[in-house]
Amino acid sequence: MTNTRLTASAATRTARQIPVSADGGELAGEPFVTTRPGYWQRALTDRLFTDAVIVCEGDEPYAIRGLISAGVGIGLMPAMARRLAPDPPVGWLHLDVPCRRTLSLVWRADAYQTAAARALVGFAASYFRAWRGEG
């Protein structure tokens, strides 16, 4: 499971309000940058911020972060992105409600796994165990 944070341009007034209420009070009228419908960020944005004003949609998380950094709007990003890539810079805000997503790796039990597939499963499992501090 991984946390999600609200991100904003470091220069915006929103970036200085911590924590942010998910009821949308202090976010009324704020423009949102998010993914198209069908992606987890959009589903979470639609669920938490029912009156969100979507000003830009995209498919590429790094491009969305760039638009947020440039001040086009605010949006939801996985907290792990903060550690993985410091640029482009954004303000990371905590929401006042639990905001998590579950990452899953799934494969058919009866399917042949290549050496590369087995290596990927092993790497992903150890990486996220270490990320959570389990080993």
Backbone bond lengths (Angstrom), bond angles and torsions (degrees), N, CA, C in turn:
res aa  C-N    CA-C-N  psi(-1)  N-CA   C-N-CA  omega(-1)  CA-C   N-CA-C  phi
1 M - - - 1.432 - - 1.534 107.84 -
2 T 1.321 116.97 141.05 1.450 121.33 -179.45 1.528 109.94 -131.24
3 N 1.318 115.97 144.50 1.460 121.59 179.53 1.517 111.15 -77.93
4 T 1.302 114.37 156.22 1.459 122.12 176.22 1.520 107.45 -122.34
5 R 1.316 116.79 142.55 1.462 121.98 179.42 1.529 109.75 -124.98
6 L 1.310 115.04 155.00 1.450 121.29 171.45 1.521 106.22 -83.98
7 T 1.314 117.41 133.28 1.460 120.80 179.88 1.522 109.58 -118.25
8 A 1.316 114.66 149.27 1.460 121.61 179.93 1.514 108.10 -148.23
9 S 1.308 116.18 158.87 1.454 120.00 173.82 1.520 107.88 -57.67
10 A 1.309 117.26 137.58 1.463 121.09 -178.98 1.521 111.79 -59.70
11 A 1.319 117.92 -20.16 1.465 121.68 -177.76 1.525 113.58 -88.46
12 T 1.332 118.56 -9.12 1.463 119.47 -175.66 1.516 112.03 -84.09
13 R 1.300 115.78 157.88 1.460 120.24 178.05 1.520 111.32 -64.58
14 T 1.323 117.31 -31.10 1.458 121.49 -179.78 1.520 111.00 -61.04
15 A 1.323 117.52 -35.67 1.466 121.30 -176.78 1.525 111.93 -65.60
16 R 1.311 118.27 -14.75 1.456 120.83 -179.67 1.532 112.67 -98.74
17 Q 1.320 118.23 -0.92 1.464 121.73 -179.29 1.518 109.43 -99.33
18 I 1.328 116.84 107.04 1.461 120.70 -178.08 1.519 108.39 -130.20
19 P 1.317 121.49 131.46 1.459 126.83 -11.49 1.524 111.74 -78.65
20 V 1.299 115.40 166.39 1.454 121.87 -179.87 1.518 108.70 -99.76
21 S 1.316 116.44 135.94 1.453 121.47 179.53 1.522 109.92 -81.18
22 A 1.319 116.68 132.20 1.461 120.31 179.49 1.519 112.23 -76.33
23 D 1.346 117.83 -7.36 1.464 118.06 178.57 1.517 111.35 -72.50
24 G 1.322 116.15 -6.35 1.454 120.85 172.90 1.509 115.23 87.12
25 G 1.330 118.94 -2.09 1.454 121.35 -176.87 1.521 113.83 -51.86
26 E 1.319 117.13 -58.10 1.467 119.28 -178.56 1.523 112.97 -79.25
27 L 1.333 116.79 -5.59 1.465 120.40 179.67 1.527 112.52 -103.75
28 A 1.306 116.69 4.16 1.469 120.12 -179.45 1.523 109.95 -56.77
29 G 1.314 115.48 127.07 1.459 120.96 178.48 1.518 115.08 83.71
30 E 1.338 117.46 -6.61 1.471 119.58 179.38 1.527 109.46 -71.06
31 P 1.314 118.16 136.04 1.464 120.30 175.86 1.529 110.32 -76.19
32 F 1.329 116.39 141.79 1.460 122.46 179.07 1.522 110.09 -111.97
33 V 1.327 115.82 140.80 1.460 123.88 171.21 1.527 105.10 -113.33
34 T 1.314 117.12 125.97 1.456 119.98 -176.46 1.522 109.98 -154.04
35 T 1.293 114.90 -173.31 1.465 120.69 178.74 1.529 110.12 -85.56
36 R 1.311 114.68 171.04 1.461 119.81 173.26 1.528 108.73 -70.61
37 P 1.334 118.49 162.82 1.472 120.07 174.60 1.533 110.20 -55.86
38 G 1.325 114.98 144.79 1.459 120.84 -179.50 1.517 112.84 108.12
39 Y 1.316 118.58 -12.13 1.466 123.22 177.76 1.527 109.11 -105.66
40 W 1.339 116.26 154.25 1.455 120.13 -175.30 1.524 112.87 -61.57
41 Q 1.357 118.48 -37.67 1.470 119.36 -179.70 1.525 111.31 -61.24
42 R 1.328 116.37 -41.05 1.458 119.98 -179.26 1.526 110.82 -67.75
43 A 1.335 116.44 -43.66 1.461 119.58 179.34 1.530 110.79 -60.34
44 L 1.320 117.13 -42.17 1.458 121.12 179.88 1.525 110.96 -69.72
45 T 1.318 117.22 -40.61 1.472 120.60 176.46 1.521 110.04 -60.25
46 D 1.329 117.15 -47.46 1.466 121.22 -179.47 1.525 111.69 -63.03
47 R 1.337 117.23 -35.52 1.468 120.47 -178.76 1.524 111.90 -74.85
48 L 1.339 116.99 -43.00 1.462 120.32 -176.07 1.529 113.67 -82.68
49 F 1.314 116.20 -34.56 1.468 120.55 -174.34 1.523 108.70 -123.32
50 T 1.317 116.06 78.66 1.468 120.66 -172.83 1.517 113.11 -63.90
51 D 1.325 117.66 -23.05 1.466 120.26 179.10 1.527 111.89 -105.92
52 A 1.340 116.93 23.09 1.468 121.08 -179.65 1.526 110.78 -60.01
53 V 1.312 115.29 139.21 1.459 121.64 175.72 1.527 106.67 -99.24
54 I 1.337 116.44 100.79 1.462 121.10 -178.35 1.519 108.00 -80.46
55 V 1.346 116.68 115.88 1.462 120.55 -178.91 1.525 112.53 -102.24
56 C 1.336 116.02 -18.06 1.459 119.18 -179.20 1.524 109.27 -155.08
57 E 1.326 116.44 136.19 1.454 122.95 176.60 1.522 109.00 -119.96
58 G 1.317 115.90 146.07 1.454 119.47 177.71 1.515 110.67 -150.82
59 D 1.316 115.81 174.00 1.466 121.95 179.24 1.525 112.43 -109.62
60 E 1.301 117.28 -20.83 1.460 122.30 -172.29 1.535 109.98 -102.00
61 P 1.351 118.06 114.63 1.464 120.65 -177.49 1.528 114.04 -56.28
62 Y 1.324 117.63 -38.83 1.458 119.69 -178.93 1.532 110.93 -66.74
63 A 1.319 117.29 -37.43 1.466 120.94 177.39 1.526 110.60 -67.38
64 I 1.330 116.66 -39.56 1.464 120.52 177.08 1.516 109.94 -61.86
65 R 1.321 116.83 -43.27 1.472 120.21 177.82 1.529 110.60 -62.40
66 G 1.320 117.68 -38.29 1.463 121.04 177.34 1.514 111.81 -62.86
67 L 1.330 116.97 -40.96 1.465 120.59 177.96 1.525 111.38 -66.29
68 I 1.331 116.30 -39.08 1.465 120.26 176.65 1.521 109.60 -64.30
69 S 1.320 117.41 -44.79 1.466 122.20 178.93 1.524 111.48 -59.60
70 A 1.338 116.17 -37.00 1.468 120.88 -179.20 1.523 112.62 -76.55
71 G 1.339 117.63 -5.87 1.455 120.28 177.02 1.519 115.27 91.81
72 V 1.331 117.52 12.52 1.470 120.46 179.86 1.524 110.35 -67.07
73 G 1.327 117.45 -33.90 1.454 121.74 179.81 1.513 110.64 -178.74
74 I 1.320 115.95 -172.95 1.460 122.75 176.60 1.523 107.91 -109.65
75 G 1.332 117.50 164.22 1.454 119.40 179.63 1.512 112.69 -169.94
76 L 1.310 115.63 170.82 1.459 122.39 179.10 1.520 110.23 -93.32
77 M 1.327 115.96 137.20 1.461 122.62 178.20 1.526 108.38 -138.53
78 P 1.333 117.64 150.70 1.463 118.76 175.67 1.524 109.98 -67.49
79 A 1.329 116.00 136.69 1.464 120.31 -178.59 1.522 111.94 -59.02
80 M 1.348 117.43 -29.12 1.465 119.61 -179.29 1.529 111.64 -63.40
81 A 1.326 117.95 -23.50 1.462 120.87 178.60 1.521 111.50 -63.74
82 R 1.321 116.97 -25.47 1.471 121.25 178.71 1.523 110.61 -63.97
83 R 1.326 116.21 -40.52 1.468 120.12 -179.76 1.519 112.24 -81.92
84 L 1.311 116.87 -29.29 1.459 119.86 -174.83 1.519 113.92 -79.75
85 A 1.330 117.09 -32.45 1.469 120.33 -176.75 1.522 109.90 -149.02
86 P 1.322 117.70 112.17 1.459 119.50 -179.12 1.536 114.11 -76.05
87 D 1.303 117.27 -17.03 1.467 120.66 -177.95 1.511 110.27 -118.03
88 P 1.307 118.50 149.60 1.462 126.40 -6.44 1.530 110.80 -70.32
89 P 1.334 116.28 148.51 1.468 120.25 -174.57 1.528 112.40 -70.08
90 V 1.315 115.13 137.37 1.465 122.53 174.72 1.522 108.40 -139.82
91 G 1.326 116.21 159.57 1.454 121.42 172.32 1.524 108.72 -85.85
92 W 1.321 117.24 134.88 1.469 122.42 -177.68 1.515 108.43 -106.75
93 L 1.339 116.86 116.55 1.455 121.98 -176.26 1.518 111.50 -112.60
94 H 1.307 115.67 142.52 1.463 121.02 175.05 1.520 108.42 -85.76
95 L 1.317 115.43 139.72 1.458 120.55 173.06 1.521 108.42 -92.36
96 D 1.320 116.56 154.90 1.463 119.99 -178.42 1.525 113.35 -82.79
97 V 1.329 117.46 7.83 1.464 122.20 175.37 1.522 108.25 -126.02
98 P 1.336 117.99 151.11 1.465 118.68 175.98 1.530 109.69 -59.35
99 C 1.289 115.75 131.05 1.458 120.84 -175.85 1.523 107.22 -135.09
100 R 1.325 116.34 91.05 1.462 121.88 -174.98 1.518 110.40 -129.92
101 R 1.302 114.14 160.31 1.460 120.35 171.61 1.514 108.05 -136.60
102 T 1.296 115.73 153.76 1.459 121.76 -179.67 1.518 109.04 -106.00
103 L 1.318 115.37 128.85 1.459 121.00 175.12 1.516 107.91 -96.85
104 S 1.307 116.77 133.65 1.458 121.13 -178.36 1.524 110.24 -128.85
105 L 1.302 115.17 146.50 1.449 122.56 174.07 1.526 105.91 -121.05
106 V 1.319 116.59 118.71 1.457 121.25 -172.51 1.517 109.92 -126.88
107 W 1.317 115.93 141.91 1.457 121.03 173.09 1.521 108.03 -149.80
108 R 1.294 115.95 160.39 1.465 120.68 178.73 1.517 109.71 -72.79
109 A 1.323 116.01 133.36 1.460 120.57 -178.96 1.533 111.72 -65.52
110 D 1.337 117.58 -30.21 1.460 120.41 -177.44 1.529 113.04 -94.63
111 A 1.322 117.31 6.29 1.462 120.63 -178.47 1.536 110.37 -89.97
112 Y 1.298 115.06 146.18 1.459 120.78 175.64 1.526 108.70 -69.56
113 Q 1.323 116.58 134.86 1.465 121.06 176.00 1.513 109.16 -108.38
114 T 1.307 115.83 122.98 1.458 120.36 176.01 1.522 109.22 -69.85
115 A 1.311 116.44 167.81 1.464 120.60 176.61 1.526 110.15 -60.32
116 A 1.325 116.87 -38.11 1.470 120.34 179.03 1.529 110.51 -64.19
117 A 1.330 117.31 -41.58 1.468 120.89 179.42 1.528 110.49 -64.79
118 R 1.326 116.98 -42.56 1.470 120.47 177.91 1.517 110.77 -63.45
119 A 1.325 116.97 -39.33 1.466 120.59 178.43 1.528 110.73 -65.02
120 L 1.328 116.58 -40.32 1.467 120.15 178.22 1.522 110.91 -62.55
121 V 1.320 117.64 -45.83 1.466 121.63 179.38 1.529 109.99 -60.50
122 G 1.316 117.36 -46.06 1.457 121.19 178.91 1.519 112.57 -62.19
123 F 1.331 115.52 -44.14 1.460 119.61 179.19 1.521 111.19 -63.40
124 A 1.329 117.49 -48.78 1.468 121.34 -177.86 1.526 110.75 -60.63
125 A 1.314 117.06 -44.61 1.461 120.58 -179.59 1.525 111.22 -62.13
126 S 1.330 118.07 -47.01 1.467 119.92 -178.98 1.528 111.68 -69.53
127 Y 1.319 116.99 -36.72 1.462 120.71 179.72 1.523 110.95 -61.55
128 F 1.322 116.90 -48.70 1.461 119.21 -176.95 1.518 112.44 -76.25
129 R 1.331 118.88 -26.78 1.467 119.60 171.51 1.532 109.38 -63.94
130 A 1.320 116.82 -44.18 1.472 120.31 178.57 1.529 110.37 -66.54
131 W 1.317 117.13 -37.39 1.470 121.90 -179.80 1.525 109.85 -60.42
132 R 1.331 116.08 -40.25 1.467 120.83 -179.65 1.515 112.17 -84.55
133 G 1.324 117.90 -3.45 1.447 121.79 179.20 1.525 113.80 80.80
134 E 1.330 117.04 26.16 1.454 120.90 -178.91 1.522 113.04 -97.86
135 G 1.291 117.43 9.60 1.465 116.44 179.83 1.416 109.91 148.14
